[in-house]
Amino acid sequence: MPELRYNPVLQDWTMVASNRQARPDMPKQACPFCPGSGFVPDHYEVYIYDNDYPVLSPHPDIPASVPSELYRTAPALGKCEVILYSPDHNASLSRLSLTQTEQIVAVWRERVLDLRHNGPHAYILIFENRGREVGATISHPHGQLYALPFIPRKIRTELESAEDHAWATGRCLFCDVSAAEVQDGRRMVAENDRFLAYIPFFTDFPYGTWISSRRHVPDLERFDPQDIKDLAEILHRVTRGMDALYDKDFPYMMVLHQLPLHRPDAQAYYHFHIEFYPPMRDRDKVKFMASAETGAGATANPQLVEETAEHLREAIKRSQALDKSLNNPRRDSQPGEAKH
């Protein structure tokens, strides 16, 4: 049964879920997320599906492990959802229409609003694993959502850094990072009225792209309709550009970073952004998180991001030129309601 175990060395929680060992690995006979499988509706656009192998539960059992003064446990209280992007098994964020991508962004926001008021959640983690290289076990296009009962360690570190920067300068750290990237220009890859996309100066992944809001907005809850449209547009452009880098589906991990649910004190200095962690360092070469990175957090980037940003900019231009040559429609319908 799932349970939480506290790590006193790193001051963080580990989610223990042996039930996940039963997950399918790229099933070849039938996809449970395709219409007609019996697991999802026969007709849907964006569909929210309770994870069959969750690490958290809204009704968790009492942990079987016996806690001690040193080793603490807690019920794995929370929620795990799968967000199906499309009924089309061969689709992806990069191949969806802008309207479909807008629906996905709107659903992200709806789920955050709903979960804020339904359960003692501390953090809403929204993410996507694309490709076998990053451990995806089903290729049907989907993302995931974890409603966590704790704030993850990386988010806590970001909050602390942002708070320190705000005390020292009176400004938002993430706004300053974006301003520095715009001023330099070499690592910028795309932009529109509301969002910027760049490979930041300090990233440890060759194509570790960030998408950050131009205006200071801490979370999805505070998005307006134009934010939804512009985030969908820049996601579409960036992911299509990634696929154009090597003319094949580009694997990545994508994580939305936003304000924890009950930290109104941090609204002034925390800033919504999306981080991509693509493992590829060349067409057929993978960057592995090996001993230094995993054991000590001593990260290394095998490429200059000024060069990889140029490669991604050119790939985005190629994908846009292809769109124009094929005369692809930019929108095919109005955003609809997600099914639950």
C-alpha positions as a Python dict, from the first residue, in 0.01 Angstrom:
ca = {
    (1, 'M'): (0, 0, 0),
    (2, 'P'): (123, 355, -69),
    (3, 'E'): (271, 548, 222),
    (4, 'L'): (498, 846, 285),
    (5, 'R'): (835, 805, 453),
    (6, 'Y'): (1030, 1104, 581),
    (7, 'N'): (1399, 1142, 498),
    (8, 'P'): (1556, 1327, 795),
    (9, 'V'): (1883, 1371, 607),
    (10, 'L'): (1732, 1567, 317),
    (11, 'Q'): (1425, 1687, 510),
    (12, 'D'): (1195, 1556, 241),
    (13, 'W'): (925, 1295, 190),
    (14, 'T'): (955, 981, -23),
    (15, 'M'): (637, 835, -175),
    (16, 'V'): (649, 456, -144),
    (17, 'A'): (410, 270, -376),
    (18, 'S'): (487, -93, -452),
    (19, 'N'): (159, -116, -647),
    (20, 'R'): (327, 72, -933),
    (21, 'Q'): (535, -236, -1016),
    (22, 'A'): (229, -368, -1201),
    (23, 'R'): (222, -81, -1452),
    (24, 'P'): (214, -186, -1820),
    (25, 'D'): (522, -108, -2028),
    (26, 'M'): (428, 26, -2371),
    (27, 'P'): (142, -223, -2430),
    (28, 'K'): (140, -338, -2793),
    (29, 'Q'): (-198, -512, -2813),
    (30, 'A'): (-434, -242, -2686),
    (31, 'C'): (-395, 107, -2542),
    (32, 'P'): (-617, 173, -2237),
    (33, 'F'): (-638, 543, -2329),
    (34, 'C'): (-776, 492, -2680),
    (35, 'P'): (-1153, 511, -2745),
    (36, 'G'): (-1303, 164, -2754),
    (37, 'S'): (-1073, 27, -2484),
    (38, 'G'): (-1349, 26, -2223),
    (39, 'F'): (-1138, 239, -1990),
    (40, 'V'): (-1221, 580, -2139),
    (41, 'P'): (-1526, 726, -2317),
    (42, 'D'): (-1575, 642, -2683),
    (43, 'H'): (-1571, 1015, -2758),
    (44, 'Y'): (-1365, 1275, -2575),
    (45, 'E'): (-1143, 1578, -2635),
    (46, 'V'): (-940, 1621, -2316),
    (47, 'Y'): (-1017, 1358, -2053),
    (48, 'I'): (-918, 1336, -1685),
    (49, 'Y'): (-855, 979, -1576),
    (50, 'D'): (-779, 859, -1224),
    (51, 'N'): (-437, 695, -1227),
    (52, 'D'): (-466, 315, -1201),
    (53, 'Y'): (-131, 294, -1020),
    (54, 'P'): (-129, 596, -789),
    (55, 'V'): (138, 696, -540),
    (56, 'L'): (-127, 893, -348),
    (57, 'S'): (-491, 831, -259),
    (58, 'P'): (-780, 1048, -134),
    (59, 'H'): (-857, 763, 110),
    (60, 'P'): (-517, 622, 208),
    (61, 'D'): (-459, 335, 447),
    (62, 'I'): (-268, 384, 769),
    (63, 'P'): (101, 315, 690),
    (64, 'A'): (203, -44, 756),
    (65, 'S'): (553, 65, 855),
    (66, 'V'): (601, 131, 1226),
    (67, 'P'): (742, 482, 1280),
    (68, 'S'): (1010, 568, 1532),
    (69, 'E'): (1159, 883, 1679),
    (70, 'L'): (1392, 903, 1379),
    (71, 'Y'): (1182, 748, 1103),
    (72, 'R'): (845, 912, 1044),
    (73, 'T'): (564, 792, 821),
    (74, 'A'): (240, 949, 702),
    (75, 'P'): (-62, 838, 501),
    (76, 'A'): (-16, 889, 126),
    (77, 'L'): (-300, 1141, 117),
    (78, 'G'): (-352, 1310, -219),
    (79, 'K'): (-465, 1249, -573),
    (80, 'C'): (-303, 1121, -893),
    (81, 'E'): (-467, 1197, -1226),
    (82, 'V'): (-384, 1130, -1588),
    (83, 'I'): (-474, 1409, -1833),
    (84, 'L'): (-535, 1260, -2178),
    (85, 'Y'): (-452, 1522, -2439),
    (86, 'S'): (-638, 1365, -2730),
    (87, 'P'): (-819, 1047, -2838),
    (88, 'D'): (-561, 1020, -3120),
    (89, 'H'): (-297, 768, -3010),
    (90, 'N'): (-34, 921, -3240),
    (91, 'A'): (-86, 1283, -3134),
    (92, 'S'): (141, 1488, -2906),
    (93, 'L'): (161, 1845, -2779),
    (94, 'S'): (363, 1927, -3088),
    (95, 'R'): (103, 1781, -3325),
    (96, 'L'): (-216, 1910, -3166),
    (97, 'S'): (-395, 2216, -3297),
    (98, 'L'): (-371, 2539, -3102),
    (99, 'T'): (-733, 2498, -2998),
    (100, 'Q'): (-660, 2154, -2854),
    (101, 'T'): (-356, 2287, -2669),
    (102, 'E'): (-566, 2571, -2527),
    (103, 'Q'): (-809, 2310, -2395),
    (104, 'I'): (-524, 2135, -2215),
    (105, 'V'): (-398, 2458, -2053),
    (106, 'A'): (-755, 2544, -1950),
    (107, 'V'): (-794, 2199, -1793),
    (108, 'W'): (-470, 2245, -1598),
    (109, 'R'): (-614, 2563, -1451),
    (110, 'E'): (-953, 2404, -1379),
    (111, 'R'): (-793, 2116, -1191),
    (112, 'V'): (-585, 2350, -974),
    (113, 'L'): (-894, 2553, -885),
    (114, 'D'): (-1095, 2240, -805),
    (115, 'L'): (-828, 2065, -600),
    (116, 'R'): (-756, 2377, -395),
    (117, 'H'): (-1102, 2338, -242),
    (118, 'N'): (-1121, 1958, -235),
    (119, 'G'): (-867, 1806, -1),
    (120, 'P'): (-580, 1912, 226),
    (121, 'H'): (-333, 1943, -61),
    (122, 'A'): (-13, 2148, -33),
    (123, 'Y'): (112, 2147, -392),
    (124, 'I'): (-33, 2069, -735),
    (125, 'L'): (236, 1913, -953),
    (126, 'I'): (154, 1896, -1326),
    (127, 'F'): (400, 1723, -1557),
    (128, 'E'): (454, 1516, -1871),
    (129, 'N'): (700, 1237, -1948),
    (130, 'R'): (742, 1197, -2322),
    (131, 'G'): (939, 906, -2463),
    (132, 'R'): (1085, 580, -2345),
    (133, 'E'): (1414, 764, -2274),
    (134, 'V'): (1251, 932, -1972),
    (135, 'G'): (1051, 631, -1855),
    (136, 'A'): (714, 680, -2025),
    (137, 'T'): (527, 347, -2013),
    (138, 'I'): (234, 438, -2242),
    (139, 'S'): (287, 633, -2564),
    (140, 'H'): (-68, 773, -2589),
    (141, 'P'): (-35, 1153, -2544),
    (142, 'H'): (-96, 1242, -2183),
    (143, 'G'): (30, 1437, -1887),
    (144, 'Q'): (-13, 1377, -1517),
    (145, 'L'): (-117, 1563, -1204),
    (146, 'Y'): (-19, 1489, -845),
    (147, 'A'): (-202, 1670, -564),
    (148, 'L'): (71, 1640, -302),
    (149, 'P'): (36, 1669, 77),
    (150, 'F'): (381, 1834, 96),
    (151, 'I'): (585, 2091, -97),
    (152, 'P'): (857, 1913, -299),
    (153, 'R'): (1216, 1990, -208),
    (154, 'K'): (1306, 2158, -538),
    (155, 'I'): (1006, 2391, -511),
    (156, 'R'): (1103, 2472, -151),
    (157, 'T'): (1453, 2561, -269),
    (158, 'E'): (1310, 2788, -538),
    (159, 'L'): (1084, 2958, -283),
    (160, 'E'): (1377, 3017, -47),
    (161, 'S'): (1599, 3156, -324),
    (162, 'A'): (1321, 3381, -450),
    (163, 'E'): (1247, 3507, -99),
    (164, 'D'): (1616, 3584, -36),
    (165, 'H'): (1637, 3771, -367),
    (166, 'A'): (1323, 3969, -290),
    (167, 'W'): (1458, 4072, 50),
    (168, 'A'): (1792, 4177, -102),
    (169, 'T'): (1662, 4359, -411),
    (170, 'G'): (1289, 4416, -372),
    (171, 'R'): (1235, 4232, -701),
    (172, 'C'): (1116, 3894, -825),
    (173, 'L'): (1406, 3657, -898),
    (174, 'F'): (1227, 3497, -1193),
    (175, 'C'): (1141, 3836, -1344),
    (176, 'D'): (1509, 3925, -1317),
    (177, 'V'): (1617, 3598, -1482),
    (178, 'S'): (1381, 3663, -1773),
    (179, 'A'): (1500, 4023, -1805),
    (180, 'A'): (1863, 3905, -1814),
    (181, 'E'): (1783, 3651, -2087),
    (182, 'V'): (1598, 3908, -2298),
    (183, 'Q'): (1881, 4159, -2259),
    (184, 'D'): (2145, 3904, -2361),
    (185, 'G'): (1932, 3755, -2637),
    (186, 'R'): (2158, 3462, -2728),
    (187, 'R'): (1959, 3205, -2531),
    (188, 'M'): (1611, 3322, -2634),
    (189, 'V'): (1420, 3072, -2848),
    (190, 'A'): (1064, 3213, -2877),
    (191, 'E'): (833, 3479, -2740),
    (192, 'N'): (483, 3620, -2770),
    (193, 'D'): (284, 3890, -2592),
    (194, 'R'): (254, 3704, -2261),
    (195, 'F'): (537, 3447, -2250),
    (196, 'L'): (910, 3405, -2309),
    (197, 'A'): (1093, 3083, -2397),
    (198, 'Y'): (1467, 3053, -2340),
    (199, 'I'): (1737, 2808, -2240),
    (200, 'P'): (1865, 2974, -1923),
    (201, 'F'): (2231, 3057, -1867),
    (202, 'F'): (2261, 2804, -1583),
    (203, 'T'): (2066, 2499, -1702),
    (204, 'D'): (2231, 2157, -1686),
    (205, 'F'): (2038, 2012, -1984),
    (206, 'P'): (2153, 2102, -2338),
    (207, 'Y'): (1795, 2187, -2440),
    (208, 'G'): (1662, 2263, -2091),
    (209, 'T'): (1408, 2522, -2201),
    (210, 'W'): (1206, 2744, -1969),
    (211, 'I'): (876, 2907, -2057),
    (212, 'S'): (810, 3199, -1823),
    (213, 'S'): (529, 3449, -1797),
    (214, 'R'): (624, 3804, -1898),
    (215, 'R'): (402, 3951, -1630),
    (216, 'H'): (441, 3856, -1268),
    (217, 'V'): (189, 3577, -1214),
    (218, 'P'): (254, 3311, -947),
    (219, 'D'): (26, 3030, -1060),
    (220, 'L'): (-233, 2900, -1303),
    (221, 'E'): (-519, 3028, -1087),
    (222, 'R'): (-437, 3384, -1186),
    (223, 'F'): (-429, 3317, -1560),
    (224, 'D'): (-672, 3514, -1773),
    (225, 'P'): (-803, 3394, -2114),
    (226, 'Q'): (-516, 3562, -2299),
    (227, 'D'): (-261, 3386, -2078),
    (228, 'I'): (-420, 3053, -2173),
    (229, 'K'): (-407, 3133, -2545),
    (230, 'D'): (-50, 3260, -2539),
    (231, 'L'): (83, 2974, -2326),
    (232, 'A'): (-77, 2727, -2568),
    (233, 'E'): (79, 2909, -2864),
    (234, 'I'): (432, 2913, -2726),
    (235, 'L'): (407, 2550, -2606),
    (236, 'H'): (300, 2456, -2958),
    (237, 'R'): (593, 2645, -3112),
    (238, 'V'): (858, 2516, -2872),
    (239, 'T'): (754, 2149, -2883),
    (240, 'R'): (726, 2154, -3263),
    (241, 'G'): (1072, 2306, -3274),
    (242, 'M'): (1207, 2033, -3047),
    (243, 'D'): (1069, 1767, -3282),
    (244, 'A'): (1230, 1948, -3575),
    (245, 'L'): (1576, 1939, -3412),
    (246, 'Y'): (1638, 1581, -3524),
    (247, 'D'): (1325, 1526, -3737),
    (248, 'K'): (1178, 1282, -3486),
    (249, 'D'): (973, 1280, -3167),
    (250, 'F'): (1188, 1459, -2910),
    (251, 'P'): (1174, 1304, -2561),
    (252, 'Y'): (1143, 1531, -2260),
    (253, 'M'): (1022, 1574, -1907),
    (254, 'M'): (807, 1885, -1867),
    (255, 'V'): (713, 2025, -1525),
    (256, 'L'): (493, 2322, -1435),
    (257, 'H'): (633, 2525, -1143),
    (258, 'Q'): (378, 2731, -955),
    (259, 'L'): (298, 2872, -613),
    (260, 'P'): (206, 2617, -343),
    (261, 'L'): (-162, 2625, -250),
    (262, 'H'): (-132, 2779, 95),
    (263, 'R'): (156, 3022, 61),
    (264, 'P'): (-9, 3362, -4),
    (265, 'D'): (300, 3522, 151),
    (266, 'A'): (503, 3410, -154),
    (267, 'Q'): (275, 3561, -421),
    (268, 'A'): (497, 3867, -449),
    (269, 'Y'): (816, 3676, -524),
    (270, 'Y'): (724, 3336, -675),
    (271, 'H'): (661, 3317, -1049),
    (272, 'F'): (485, 3065, -1274),
    (273, 'H'): (710, 2895, -1525),
    (274, 'I'): (750, 2566, -1710),
    (275, 'E'): (1076, 2373, -1718),
    (276, 'F'): (1171, 2116, -1983),
    (277, 'Y'): (1434, 1852, -1910),
    (278, 'P'): (1510, 1683, -2244),
    (279, 'P'): (1764, 1399, -2210),
    (280, 'M'): (1906, 1419, -2564),
    (281, 'R'): (2247, 1577, -2616),
    (282, 'D'): (2265, 1475, -2983),
    (283, 'R'): (2050, 1283, -3230),
    (284, 'D'): (2137, 944, -3082),
    (285, 'K'): (2311, 1040, -2757),
    (286, 'V'): (2141, 1060, -2419),
    (287, 'K'): (2257, 1267, -2121),
    (288, 'F'): (2230, 1039, -1818),
    (289, 'M'): (2193, 1161, -1462),
    (290, 'A'): (2495, 964, -1340),
    (291, 'S'): (2683, 949, -1008),
    (292, 'A'): (2785, 1314, -972),
    (293, 'E'): (2438, 1444, -1055),
    (294, 'T'): (2238, 1182, -866),
    (295, 'G'): (2469, 1127, -571),
    (296, 'A'): (2586, 1482, -505),
    (297, 'G'): (2368, 1715, -710),
    (298, 'A'): (2684, 1824, -893),
    (299, 'T'): (2540, 1891, -1236),
    (300, 'A'): (2720, 1927, -1568),
    (301, 'N'): (2603, 2040, -1909),
    (302, 'P'): (2788, 1878, -2202),
    (303, 'Q'): (2703, 2165, -2440),
    (304, 'L'): (2704, 2544, -2446),
    (305, 'V'): (2346, 2662, -2417),
    (306, 'E'): (2420, 2962, -2639),
    (307, 'E'): (2478, 2708, -2918),
    (308, 'T'): (2184, 2480, -2838),
    (309, 'A'): (1952, 2781, -2817),
    (310, 'E'): (2058, 2878, -3169),
    (311, 'H'): (1989, 2523, -3287),
    (312, 'L'): (1642, 2531, -3130),
    (313, 'R'): (1562, 2875, -3277),
    (314, 'E'): (1652, 2746, -3623),
    (315, 'A'): (1445, 2431, -3568),
    (316, 'I'): (1145, 2644, -3469),
    (317, 'K'): (1188, 2846, -3789),
    (318, 'R'): (1196, 2523, -3992),
    (319, 'S'): (881, 2393, -3829),
    (320, 'Q'): (702, 2725, -3888),
    (321, 'A'): (810, 2725, -4253),
    (322, 'L'): (675, 2372, -4289),
    (323, 'D'): (345, 2479, -4133),
    (324, 'K'): (315, 2760, -4387),
    (325, 'S'): (404, 2536, -4680),
    (326, 'L'): (138, 2286, -4577),
    (327, 'N'): (-106, 2572, -4512),
    (328, 'N'): (-198, 2424, -4175),
    (329, 'P'): (-503, 2585, -4008),
    (330, 'R'): (-408, 2764, -3690),
    (331, 'R'): (-741, 2687, -3520),
    (332, 'D'): (-1009, 2431, -3597),
    (333, 'S'): (-1278, 2491, -3334),
    (334, 'Q'): (-1357, 2670, -3015),
    (335, 'P'): (-1228, 2529, -2684),
    (336, 'G'): (-1470, 2281, -2529),
    (337, 'E'): (-1530, 2134, -2187),
    (338, 'A'): (-1304, 1865, -2051),
    (339, 'K'): (-1471, 1539, -1952),
    (340, 'H'): (-1421, 1394, -1605),
}
